[in-house]
Amino acid sequence: MDRETRAFAEQHFRDLGGQLYGGGGQAPSGVAFIKEPATFSYADFVKAFLLPNRPCVFSSAFTENWGSRRRWVTPEGKPDFEYLLQKYGDVVVPVANCGVQEYNSNPKEHMPLREYISYWLEYVQGGCSSPRGCLYLKDWHVCRDSSAEDLGDVFTLPVYFSSDWLNEFWDALDVDDYRFVYAGPPGTWSPFHADIFRSFSWSANICGRKKWLFFPPGQEEALRDCHGSLPYDVTSPKLLDTRLHPMLQHSSPPLEVTQEAGEVVFVPSGWHHQVHNLDDTISINHNWVNGCNLANMWHFLQQELRAVQQEVHEWRDSMPDWHHHCQVIMRSCSGINFEEFYHFLKVIAERRLLVLGQGSEAAQEENIGLGLGFQQAAFDVGRLAEVLASMVIHPDFQRVDTSTFSPGPEELLCQLQDAVAATTTL
């Protein structure tokens, strides 16, 4: 990030005046297509798509040098099952059954990749039908199952997505990540959803095609049924039943995108979407959070806690440590609670403060982490300070035992605010 882009981004958030980022507003009439890497900069992406929270598609030119596009794919553009079996055949992968609805998702099982590929070949040979159902390999953490050397030959992280706090945090803890491979035959699909923690995501087709149906933030409300639930499948005829979906008349058609092989889709924060594989398809996908959608993540976590509290409200007076149990339930359901969110902020904050402590010249020379120069770090601490300031006065966070936190929330907030003041003119 350069100084001019940082100033542009900071002014953008000042203009929001505390309103939720990327919500409401005029929905775009289409999804932009970015053709040439040489003429599209990180600053262009920030200004045209990241800050406005708009989707876009990057052409296959952005991934043409990826090793996975050569090695995972045959000359005919199909998955190279022979190579995948040789490289990853014994790796155990998660597989969802697209034909079975479990709440608003699909049940999963685990099997070796070679077993799933055997199923895949039989499914296609059987006319895209199998007694086992429609199985889709989803959320395979390929980074965990690859050496650093091998991974570098699979894909190269596009600079546009390099400010990725979610994976930076989990890499620092060395326990998890939000980098996945999805793979499946024609007809496999992902039900209607918004991405975890209201993260951004990007999805690169290594081979095959996908159809995306996008709904801007807020438009999903018109799709709720009479019980307040969001649909599982927005293409289902049931959605046309106005008795079941009384708000349907206020809905707008989705933005539809057909993603070709090699292309990369940017999914903005809070956009609900549904995705269908049109061919034998393999994709690499990342979820990511940064300063632009951090407040969205914090807002989402507050909503999640309120939902838990409403569900168990009747036990509030009789259950010891009711507020603590709500946090435990929240973490079980959402994958994170207020305590862990603070540690997420702390890890990122300390790394940004380290960059700022080196000074602008040293930070630009070393550029710690892809895309993480002085100006990016200065922007980040401003966003961290704003969210942490909201967090420390939240009544439910004040009930969290922070006595063992180092630094404590108020101390960290002071450090961030001092850094913001010191870098305002730099």
C-alpha positions in Angstrom: 0.0 0.0 0.0 1.4 3.4 -0.9 0.7 6.7 0.9 -1.9 7.9 -1.5 -3.9 4.7 -1.3 -3.7 4.7 2.5 -5.0 8.3 2.6 -7.8 7.3 0.2 -8.8 4.3 2.4 -8.7 6.2 5.7 -10.9 8.9 4.2 -13.3 6.2 3.0 -13.8 5.0 6.6 -14.1 8.5 7.9 -16.9 9.1 5.4 -18.7 6.0 6.6 -19.0 7.6 10.0 -19.3 4.3 11.9 -21.8 2.8 9.5 -21.2 -0.9 8.7 -18.7 -1.3 5.8 -20.1 -2.6 2.5 -23.7 -2.9 3.5 -26.7 -1.4 1.6 -26.2 1.1 -1.2 -26.9 0.6 -4.9 -26.2 -2.9 -6.0 -23.9 -3.2 -9.1 -25.5 -4.1 -12.4 -22.8 -6.6 -13.2 -19.4 -8.0 -12.1 -16.3 -6.4 -13.5 -13.7 -8.5 -15.4 -10.0 -7.7 -14.9 -8.1 -8.7 -18.0 -4.5 -7.7 -17.7 -2.2 -8.0 -14.7 0.3 -5.5 -16.0 -2.3 -2.7 -16.0 -4.1 -3.5 -12.7 -2.3 -2.5 -9.5 -3.0 -3.2 -5.8 -4.2 0.4 -5.4 -6.6 -0.2 -8.3 -8.1 -3.2 -6.5 -8.4 -1.4 -3.1 -10.2 1.6 -4.6 -12.4 -0.1 -7.1 -13.4 -3.3 -5.3 -12.0 -3.8 -1.8 -13.3 -0.5 -0.3 -16.6 -0.5 -2.2 -17.0 -4.2 -1.3 -17.8 -5.2 -4.9 -17.1 -8.6 -6.6 -14.9 -8.9 -9.6 -13.3 -11.6 -11.8 -9.6 -11.8 -12.6 -8.7 -13.3 -16.0 -6.8 -16.6 -16.4 -3.7 -14.4 -17.1 -3.4 -13.9 -13.4 -2.8 -17.6 -12.7 -1.1 -18.8 -15.9 2.2 -19.4 -14.1 0.8 -21.5 -11.3 2.2 -25.0 -11.1 -1.3 -26.5 -10.3 -2.6 -25.2 -13.7 0.1 -27.3 -15.4 0.4 -30.4 -13.2 -3.1 -30.8 -11.9 -4.7 -30.5 -15.3 -4.4 -32.6 -18.5 -3.8 -31.0 -21.9 -7.5 -31.4 -22.5 -8.3 -29.2 -19.5 -9.5 -32.1 -17.3 -8.3 -33.0 -13.8 -5.1 -35.0 -14.0 -6.2 -37.8 -11.7 -3.0 -39.8 -12.3 -0.8 -37.0 -11.0 -3.2 -36.2 -8.1 -3.2 -39.9 -7.1 0.6 -40.1 -7.2 1.0 -36.8 -5.2 -1.9 -36.9 -2.8 -3.6 -40.3 -3.1 -3.2 -41.3 0.6 -4.2 -37.9 2.0 -7.5 -38.0 3.9 -9.9 -35.3 2.6 -13.3 -34.1 3.7 -16.2 -34.9 1.4 -19.7 -33.5 1.5 -22.9 -35.1 0.2 -24.6 -32.5 -1.9 -27.8 -34.6 -2.1 -28.4 -34.4 1.7 -29.5 -31.2 3.5 -28.3 -30.9 7.1 -29.7 -27.6 8.3 -28.4 -25.2 5.6 -25.3 -27.3 4.8 -24.4 -30.9 3.8 -23.1 -33.7 6.0 -19.4 -34.6 5.6 -17.4 -37.8 5.8 -13.6 -38.3 5.4 -11.9 -40.6 3.0 -8.5 -41.0 1.2 -8.3 -38.9 -2.0 -7.8 -42.0 -4.0 -11.2 -43.3 -2.8 -12.9 -40.0 -3.8 -11.2 -40.0 -7.2 -12.5 -43.6 -7.8 -16.0 -42.4 -6.9 -15.6 -39.4 -9.2 -14.7 -41.5 -12.2 -17.6 -43.9 -11.5 -20.0 -41.0 -11.1 -19.1 -39.5 -14.4 -19.1 -42.8 -16.2 -22.6 -43.4 -14.7 -24.0 -40.3 -16.3 -23.4 -38.1 -13.3 -25.3 -40.5 -11.0 -24.2 -42.8 -8.2 -25.9 -44.8 -5.4 -23.5 -43.0 -3.1 -25.1 -39.7 -3.9 -23.5 -36.5 -5.2 -20.2 -36.2 -3.3 -18.1 -33.0 -3.3 -14.6 -32.6 -1.9 -14.7 -29.4 0.1 -12.4 -27.7 2.6 -9.3 -29.8 2.0 -6.5 -27.9 3.7 -3.9 -28.6 1.0 -1.4 -26.3 2.7 -1.2 -28.6 5.7 -0.6 -31.6 3.4 2.2 -30.0 1.3 5.7 -29.0 2.1 6.6 -25.3 1.7 8.6 -26.2 -1.5 5.7 -28.1 -3.0 3.2 -25.5 -2.1 5.2 -22.8 -3.8 4.8 -24.8 -7.0 1.0 -25.1 -6.5 0.0 -21.4 -6.6 1.3 -17.9 -5.9 -0.7 -15.7 -3.7 -2.0 -12.7 -5.7 -0.8 -9.4 -4.3 -4.4 -8.2 -4.2 -5.2 -10.7 -1.5 -1.9 -10.4 0.4 -3.2 -8.4 3.4 -4.7 -11.6 5.0 -5.0 -11.4 8.7 -7.0 -14.5 9.2 -4.3 -16.8 7.8 -1.5 -14.7 9.2 -3.0 -15.3 12.7 -3.4 -19.0 12.3 0.0 -19.4 10.7 1.5 -17.6 13.8 -0.3 -20.2 16.0 0.6 -23.0 13.6 -2.7 -24.9 14.3 -5.1 -24.1 11.4 -5.7 -22.1 8.2 -8.5 -20.9 5.9 -6.9 -22.1 2.6 -8.8 -24.8 0.9 -9.2 -27.0 -2.2 -12.6 -27.8 -3.6 -13.0 -30.5 -6.3 -15.9 -32.3 -7.8 -17.8 -33.4 -10.9 -20.5 -31.5 -12.7 -23.6 -31.0 -10.5 -21.7 -30.6 -7.2 -22.5 -27.4 -5.5 -22.3 -25.2 -2.4 -25.6 -24.1 -0.8 -26.6 -20.5 -0.2 -24.4 -18.9 2.4 -22.2 -15.9 3.4 -18.5 -16.7 4.2 -17.3 -17.4 7.7 -16.8 -14.4 10.0 -18.0 -12.2 7.1 -14.6 -12.7 5.6 -13.6 -11.9 2.1 -12.8 -14.9 -0.1 -11.1 -15.6 -3.4 -11.6 -18.7 -5.5 -9.3 -19.7 -8.4 -10.5 -22.3 -10.9 -7.6 -24.6 -11.6 -9.8 -26.4 -14.2 -13.5 -26.5 -15.0 -16.2 -23.9 -14.7 -18.4 -22.6 -11.9 -21.7 -20.7 -11.9 -21.9 -18.1 -9.1 -25.2 -16.5 -7.9 -24.4 -13.3 -5.9 -26.6 -11.3 -3.5 -25.3 -8.0 -2.1 -25.5 -7.5 1.7 -29.1 -7.0 2.8 -30.8 -8.6 -0.2 -30.8 -11.9 1.5 -33.4 -10.6 3.9 -36.1 -10.7 1.2 -35.4 -14.4 0.8 -36.2 -15.4 4.3 -39.1 -17.7 4.8 -42.1 -17.1 7.2 -40.0 -18.6 10.0 -37.1 -16.2 9.4 -34.8 -18.8 7.9 -32.6 -18.2 4.9 -33.0 -20.6 1.9 -30.8 -23.6 1.4 -31.1 -23.4 -2.4 -32.0 -20.2 -4.1 -32.8 -22.1 -7.4 -35.5 -24.2 -5.7 -39.1 -23.8 -6.9 -40.1 -23.6 -3.2 -38.7 -20.0 -3.2 -41.6 -19.0 -5.5 -44.2 -19.8 -2.9 -45.1 -16.4 -1.5 -46.9 -18.0 1.5 -43.6 -19.5 2.5 -41.5 -16.6 1.4 -43.7 -13.5 2.0 -40.9 -11.0 1.3 -40.0 -12.4 -2.1 -41.6 -9.6 -4.0 -38.9 -7.3 -2.5 -36.1 -9.4 -3.8 -33.8 -8.7 -6.7 -32.4 -11.3 -9.2 -28.9 -12.4 -8.3 -25.8 -11.3 -10.1 -24.8 -14.3 -12.1 -21.2 -15.1 -13.1 -19.8 -18.0 -15.0 -16.2 -18.5 -13.9 -13.9 -20.1 -16.5 -10.8 -22.2 -16.0 -7.9 -20.2 -14.6 -10.1 -17.2 -13.6 -10.2 -15.9 -10.0 -13.4 -14.6 -8.3 -13.2 -12.1 -5.5 -16.1 -12.5 -3.1 -16.7 -9.4 -1.0 -17.6 -9.3 2.7 -21.1 -10.3 3.6 -22.3 -11.2 0.1 -24.4 -14.3 0.1 -23.8 -16.6 -2.8 -24.5 -20.1 -4.2 -22.0 -21.9 -6.4 -22.5 -24.7 -8.9 -19.8 -26.7 -10.7 -20.6 -27.0 -14.5 -17.7 -29.3 -15.3 -15.2 -31.5 -13.6 -13.8 -28.7 -11.5 -10.9 -28.0 -9.1 -10.5 -24.7 -7.3 -8.2 -23.2 -4.7 -10.0 -20.9 -2.2 -9.0 -18.6 0.6 -11.0 -16.8 3.3 -9.4 -13.7 4.5 -10.0 -10.7 6.8 -8.1 -7.4 7.0 -8.5 -3.8 8.1 -11.2 -3.2 5.5 -13.7 -5.8 6.8 -12.5 -6.2 10.5 -15.5 -4.1 11.7 -17.8 -6.5 9.8 -16.2 -9.4 11.6 -16.7 -7.7 15.0 -20.3 -6.9 14.1 -20.9 -10.5 13.1 -19.5 -11.8 16.3 -21.7 -9.6 18.4 -24.7 -10.9 16.4 -23.6 -14.5 17.0 -23.4 -13.9 20.8 -26.8 -12.3 20.9 -28.3 -15.3 19.0 -26.7 -17.7 21.6 -28.0 -15.5 24.5 -31.5 -15.6 23.1 -31.4 -19.3 22.7 -30.4 -20.0 26.3 -32.1 -17.0 27.9 -34.4 -19.0 30.1 -31.4 -20.4 32.0 -29.9 -17.0 32.7 -30.9 -16.8 36.4 -30.4 -20.5 37.2 -27.1 -21.3 35.4 -23.9 -20.3 37.2 -21.5 -18.4 34.9 -24.2 -18.0 32.3 -22.3 -15.3 30.4 -19.2 -17.6 30.3 -21.2 -20.5 29.0 -22.6 -18.3 26.3 -19.1 -17.6 25.1 -18.3 -21.3 25.2 -21.4 -22.1 23.1 -20.6 -19.3 20.7 -17.1 -20.7 20.1 -18.5 -24.1 19.5 -21.0 -22.8 17.0 -19.0 -20.0 15.3 -15.4 -21.2 15.7 -14.4 -18.1 17.8 -15.5 -16.1 20.8 -14.7 -12.7 22.3 -11.6 -13.9 24.1 -10.1 -15.5 20.9 -11.1 -12.5 18.9 -9.1 -10.3 21.2 -6.0 -12.6 20.8 -6.5 -12.4 17.0 -6.4 -8.6 17.3 -3.4 -8.7 19.6 -1.3 -10.9 17.3 -2.0 -8.7 14.3 -1.5 -5.5 16.3 1.9 -6.5 17.7 3.1 -7.4 14.3 2.0 -4.1 12.8 3.5 -2.1 15.7 6.8 -3.9 15.1 6.8 -2.7 11.5 6.0 0.8 12.5 8.7 0.7 15.1 11.3 0.1 12.4 10.4 3.4 10.7 9.1 4.0 7.2 12.5 3.5 5.4 13.4 0.3 7.2 9.9 -1.1 6.8 9.9 -0.4 3.1 13.3 -2.0 2.6 12.4 -5.2 4.5 8.7 -5.2 3.6 8.0 -7.8 6.2 5.4 -10.1 4.6 4.1 -9.8 1.1 2.4 -6.4 0.7 3.1 -5.3 4.4 5.0 -2.1 4.2 4.9 0.9 6.4 1.8 2.5 4.9 -0.1 -0.8 5.1 0.8 -1.2 8.7 -0.2 2.4 9.5 -3.6 1.9 7.9 -4.0 -1.4 9.8 -3.3 0.0 13.2 -6.0 2.6 12.6 -8.6 -0.1 11.9 -7.4 -2.2 14.8 -7.7 0.8 17.2 -11.2 1.6 16.1 -12.5 -2.0 16.5 -10.6 -2.5 19.8 -12.0 0.7 21.2 -15.5 -0.6 20.5 -14.7 -3.9 22.0 -13.3 -2.7 25.3 -16.5 -0.9 26.2 -18.8 -3.8 25.1 -20.6 -5.1 28.2 -20.1 -8.8 27.3 -16.3 -8.3 26.7 -16.1 -6.6 30.0 -17.4 -9.8 31.6 -14.5 -11.8 30.1 -11.7 -12.5 32.5 -8.7 -10.5 30.9 -6.5 -10.6 34.0 -4.0 -13.0 32.3 -4.0 -11.1 29.0 -0.6 -9.6 28.1 -0.9 -6.8 27.2 -4.3 -6.1 28.6 -6.9 -4.7 26.2 -6.7 -1.1 27.5 -2.9 -1.1 27.3 -3.0 -2.5 23.8 -5.5 0.1 22.8 -3.3 2.9 24.1 -0.4 1.5 22.1 -2.5 1.5 19.0 -3.8 5.0 19.5 -0.3 6.3 20.1 0.8 4.7 16.9 -2.1 6.2 15.0 -1.2 9.7 16.3 2.5 9.2 15.5 1.9 8.1 11.9 -0.9 10.5 10.9 1.5 12.7 8.9 3.9 10.0 7.7 
